[in-house]
Amino acid sequence: MNFRMTFGSVKRSMSRQEAALVKGQNETRIR
């Protein structure tokens, strides 16, 4: 799976708020 590629494209199409929320959830998951 290319998570970085998919996440990058999704982040681009998403708005900044949604991207920030996803980023926060992703960081929480990694932690």
mmCIF file of the N, C-alpha and C atoms, coordinates in Angstrom:
data_MODEL
# 
_entry.id   MODEL 
# 
loop_
_atom_site.group_PDB 
_atom_site.id 
_atom_site.type_symbol 
_atom_site.label_atom_id 
_atom_site.label_alt_id 
_atom_site.label_comp_id 
_atom_site.label_asym_id 
_atom_site.label_entity_id 
_atom_site.label_seq_id 
_atom_site.pdbx_PDB_ins_code 
_atom_site.Cartn_x 
_atom_site.Cartn_y 
_atom_site.Cartn_z 
_atom_site.occupancy 
_atom_site.B_iso_or_equiv 
_atom_site.pdbx_formal_charge 
_atom_site.auth_seq_id 
_atom_site.auth_comp_id 
_atom_site.auth_asym_id 
_atom_site.auth_atom_id 
_atom_site.pdbx_PDB_model_num 
ATOM 1  N N  . MET A 1 1  ? 0.845   -1.209 0.000  1.00 0.00 ? 1  MET A N  1 
ATOM 2  C CA . MET A 1 1  ? 0.000   0.000  0.000  1.00 0.00 ? 1  MET A CA 1 
ATOM 3  C C  . MET A 1 1  ? 0.879   1.257  0.000  1.00 0.00 ? 1  MET A C  1 
ATOM 4  N N  . ASN A 1 2  ? 0.517   2.199  -0.828 1.00 0.00 ? 2  ASN A N  1 
ATOM 5  C CA . ASN A 1 2  ? 1.249   3.477  -0.845 1.00 0.00 ? 2  ASN A CA 1 
ATOM 6  C C  . ASN A 1 2  ? 0.452   4.493  -0.033 1.00 0.00 ? 2  ASN A C  1 
ATOM 7  N N  . PHE A 1 3  ? 0.654   4.454  1.268  1.00 0.00 ? 3  PHE A N  1 
ATOM 8  C CA . PHE A 1 3  ? -0.128  5.334  2.138  1.00 0.00 ? 3  PHE A CA 1 
ATOM 9  C C  . PHE A 1 3  ? 0.255   6.790  1.905  1.00 0.00 ? 3  PHE A C  1 
ATOM 10 N N  . ARG A 1 4  ? 1.560   7.019  1.719  1.00 0.00 ? 4  ARG A N  1 
ATOM 11 C CA . ARG A 1 4  ? 2.010   8.405  1.539  1.00 0.00 ? 4  ARG A CA 1 
ATOM 12 C C  . ARG A 1 4  ? 1.420   9.005  0.273  1.00 0.00 ? 4  ARG A C  1 
ATOM 13 N N  . MET A 1 5  ? 1.440   8.251  -0.822 1.00 0.00 ? 5  MET A N  1 
ATOM 14 C CA . MET A 1 5  ? 0.904   8.769  -2.084 1.00 0.00 ? 5  MET A CA 1 
ATOM 15 C C  . MET A 1 5  ? -0.594  9.039  -1.945 1.00 0.00 ? 5  MET A C  1 
ATOM 16 N N  . THR A 1 6  ? -1.316  8.061  -1.392 1.00 0.00 ? 6  THR A N  1 
ATOM 17 C CA . THR A 1 6  ? -2.765  8.227  -1.244 1.00 0.00 ? 6  THR A CA 1 
ATOM 18 C C  . THR A 1 6  ? -3.065  9.385  -0.301 1.00 0.00 ? 6  THR A C  1 
ATOM 19 N N  . PHE A 1 7  ? -2.367  9.426  0.832  1.00 0.00 ? 7  PHE A N  1 
ATOM 20 C CA . PHE A 1 7  ? -2.614  10.482 1.812  1.00 0.00 ? 7  PHE A CA 1 
ATOM 21 C C  . PHE A 1 7  ? -2.305  11.847 1.202  1.00 0.00 ? 7  PHE A C  1 
ATOM 22 N N  . GLY A 1 8  ? -1.227  11.912 0.395  1.00 0.00 ? 8  GLY A N  1 
ATOM 23 C CA . GLY A 1 8  ? -0.859  13.180 -0.242 1.00 0.00 ? 8  GLY A CA 1 
ATOM 24 C C  . GLY A 1 8  ? -1.951  13.662 -1.180 1.00 0.00 ? 8  GLY A C  1 
ATOM 25 N N  . SER A 1 9  ? -2.449  12.773 -2.029 1.00 0.00 ? 9  SER A N  1 
ATOM 26 C CA . SER A 1 9  ? -3.494  13.169 -2.987 1.00 0.00 ? 9  SER A CA 1 
ATOM 27 C C  . SER A 1 9  ? -4.773  13.547 -2.240 1.00 0.00 ? 9  SER A C  1 
ATOM 28 N N  . VAL A 1 10 ? -5.115  12.763 -1.220 1.00 0.00 ? 10 VAL A N  1 
ATOM 29 C CA . VAL A 1 10 ? -6.332  13.059 -0.447 1.00 0.00 ? 10 VAL A CA 1 
ATOM 30 C C  . VAL A 1 10 ? -6.173  14.400 0.257  1.00 0.00 ? 10 VAL A C  1 
ATOM 31 N N  . LYS A 1 11 ? -4.986  14.632 0.811  1.00 0.00 ? 11 LYS A N  1 
ATOM 32 C CA . LYS A 1 11 ? -4.738  15.883 1.524  1.00 0.00 ? 11 LYS A CA 1 
ATOM 33 C C  . LYS A 1 11 ? -4.896  17.063 0.568  1.00 0.00 ? 11 LYS A C  1 
ATOM 34 N N  . ARG A 1 12 ? -4.419  16.884 -0.664 1.00 0.00 ? 12 ARG A N  1 
ATOM 35 C CA . ARG A 1 12 ? -4.508  17.981 -1.636 1.00 0.00 ? 12 ARG A CA 1 
ATOM 36 C C  . ARG A 1 12 ? -5.968  18.295 -1.948 1.00 0.00 ? 12 ARG A C  1 
ATOM 37 N N  . SER A 1 13 ? -6.766  17.257 -2.205 1.00 0.00 ? 13 SER A N  1 
ATOM 38 C CA . SER A 1 13 ? -8.163  17.475 -2.590 1.00 0.00 ? 13 SER A CA 1 
ATOM 39 C C  . SER A 1 13 ? -8.993  17.945 -1.395 1.00 0.00 ? 13 SER A C  1 
ATOM 40 N N  . MET A 1 14 ? -8.583  17.555 -0.213 1.00 0.00 ? 14 MET A N  1 
ATOM 41 C CA . MET A 1 14 ? -9.338  17.956 0.987  1.00 0.00 ? 14 MET A CA 1 
ATOM 42 C C  . MET A 1 14 ? -9.106  19.428 1.326  1.00 0.00 ? 14 MET A C  1 
ATOM 43 N N  . SER A 1 15 ? -9.995  19.957 2.132  1.00 0.00 ? 15 SER A N  1 
ATOM 44 C CA . SER A 1 15 ? -9.815  21.324 2.606  1.00 0.00 ? 15 SER A CA 1 
ATOM 45 C C  . SER A 1 15 ? -8.813  21.310 3.752  1.00 0.00 ? 15 SER A C  1 
ATOM 46 N N  . ARG A 1 16 ? -8.329  22.464 4.147  1.00 0.00 ? 16 ARG A N  1 
ATOM 47 C CA . ARG A 1 16 ? -7.304  22.509 5.201  1.00 0.00 ? 16 ARG A CA 1 
ATOM 48 C C  . ARG A 1 16 ? -7.856  21.981 6.522  1.00 0.00 ? 16 ARG A C  1 
ATOM 49 N N  . GLN A 1 17 ? -9.084  22.303 6.836  1.00 0.00 ? 17 GLN A N  1 
ATOM 50 C CA . GLN A 1 17 ? -9.667  21.826 8.105  1.00 0.00 ? 17 GLN A CA 1 
ATOM 51 C C  . GLN A 1 17 ? -9.718  20.306 8.124  1.00 0.00 ? 17 GLN A C  1 
ATOM 52 N N  . GLU A 1 18 ? -10.241 19.717 7.051  1.00 0.00 ? 18 GLU A N  1 
ATOM 53 C CA . GLU A 1 18 ? -10.356 18.255 7.013  1.00 0.00 ? 18 GLU A CA 1 
ATOM 54 C C  . GLU A 1 18 ? -8.971  17.633 7.060  1.00 0.00 ? 18 GLU A C  1 
ATOM 55 N N  . ALA A 1 19 ? -8.025  18.217 6.328  1.00 0.00 ? 19 ALA A N  1 
ATOM 56 C CA . ALA A 1 19 ? -6.656  17.688 6.313  1.00 0.00 ? 19 ALA A CA 1 
ATOM 57 C C  . ALA A 1 19 ? -6.077  17.744 7.723  1.00 0.00 ? 19 ALA A C  1 
ATOM 58 N N  . ALA A 1 20 ? -6.330  18.846 8.433  1.00 0.00 ? 20 ALA A N  1 
ATOM 59 C CA . ALA A 1 20 ? -5.806  18.980 9.790  1.00 0.00 ? 20 ALA A CA 1 
ATOM 60 C C  . ALA A 1 20 ? -6.419  17.908 10.690 1.00 0.00 ? 20 ALA A C  1 
ATOM 61 N N  . LEU A 1 21 ? -7.719  17.676 10.538 1.00 0.00 ? 21 LEU A N  1 
ATOM 62 C CA . LEU A 1 21 ? -8.375  16.655 11.367 1.00 0.00 ? 21 LEU A CA 1 
ATOM 63 C C  . LEU A 1 21 ? -7.781  15.286 11.075 1.00 0.00 ? 21 LEU A C  1 
ATOM 64 N N  . VAL A 1 22 ? -7.617  14.969 9.802  1.00 0.00 ? 22 VAL A N  1 
ATOM 65 C CA . VAL A 1 22 ? -7.061  13.664 9.431  1.00 0.00 ? 22 VAL A CA 1 
ATOM 66 C C  . VAL A 1 22 ? -5.638  13.557 9.948  1.00 0.00 ? 22 VAL A C  1 
ATOM 67 N N  . LYS A 1 23 ? -4.875  14.644 9.839  1.00 0.00 ? 23 LYS A N  1 
ATOM 68 C CA . LYS A 1 23 ? -3.495  14.610 10.307 1.00 0.00 ? 23 LYS A CA 1 
ATOM 69 C C  . LYS A 1 23 ? -3.464  14.345 11.812 1.00 0.00 ? 23 LYS A C  1 
ATOM 70 N N  . GLY A 1 24 ? -4.350  14.997 12.552 1.00 0.00 ? 24 GLY A N  1 
ATOM 71 C CA . GLY A 1 24 ? -4.408  14.792 13.994 1.00 0.00 ? 24 GLY A CA 1 
ATOM 72 C C  . GLY A 1 24 ? -4.754  13.350 14.322 1.00 0.00 ? 24 GLY A C  1 
ATOM 73 N N  . GLN A 1 25 ? -5.741  12.798 13.623 1.00 0.00 ? 25 GLN A N  1 
ATOM 74 C CA . GLN A 1 25 ? -6.124  11.408 13.875 1.00 0.00 ? 25 GLN A CA 1 
ATOM 75 C C  . GLN A 1 25 ? -4.976  10.479 13.529 1.00 0.00 ? 25 GLN A C  1 
ATOM 76 N N  . ASN A 1 26 ? -4.266  10.780 12.435 1.00 0.00 ? 26 ASN A N  1 
ATOM 77 C CA . ASN A 1 26 ? -3.163  9.933  12.005 1.00 0.00 ? 26 ASN A CA 1 
ATOM 78 C C  . ASN A 1 26 ? -2.058  9.961  13.055 1.00 0.00 ? 26 ASN A C  1 
ATOM 79 N N  . GLU A 1 27 ? -1.737  11.155 13.556 1.00 0.00 ? 27 GLU A N  1 
ATOM 80 C CA . GLU A 1 27 ? -0.687  11.261 14.576 1.00 0.00 ? 27 GLU A CA 1 
ATOM 81 C C  . GLU A 1 27 ? -1.088  10.487 15.829 1.00 0.00 ? 27 GLU A C  1 
ATOM 82 N N  . THR A 1 28 ? -2.359  10.591 16.198 1.00 0.00 ? 28 THR A N  1 
ATOM 83 C CA . THR A 1 28 ? -2.824  9.872  17.388 1.00 0.00 ? 28 THR A CA 1 
ATOM 84 C C  . THR A 1 28 ? -2.700  8.371  17.166 1.00 0.00 ? 28 THR A C  1 
ATOM 85 N N  . ARG A 1 29 ? -3.006  7.932  15.961 1.00 0.00 ? 29 ARG A N  1 
ATOM 86 C CA . ARG A 1 29 ? -2.918  6.492  15.672 1.00 0.00 ? 29 ARG A CA 1 
ATOM 87 C C  . ARG A 1 29 ? -1.477  6.020  15.785 1.00 0.00 ? 29 ARG A C  1 
ATOM 88 N N  . ILE A 1 30 ? -0.554  6.790  15.221 1.00 0.00 ? 30 ILE A N  1 
ATOM 89 C CA . ILE A 1 30 ? 0.861   6.390  15.250 1.00 0.00 ? 30 ILE A CA 1 
ATOM 90 C C  . ILE A 1 30 ? 1.327   6.318  16.704 1.00 0.00 ? 30 ILE A C  1 
ATOM 91 N N  . ARG A 1 31 ? 0.904   7.300  17.508 1.00 0.00 ? 31 ARG A N  1 
ATOM 92 C CA . ARG A 1 31 ? 1.307   7.309  18.911 1.00 0.00 ? 31 ARG A CA 1 
ATOM 93 C C  . ARG A 1 31 ? 0.611   6.169  19.629 1.00 0.00 ? 31 ARG A C  1 
# 
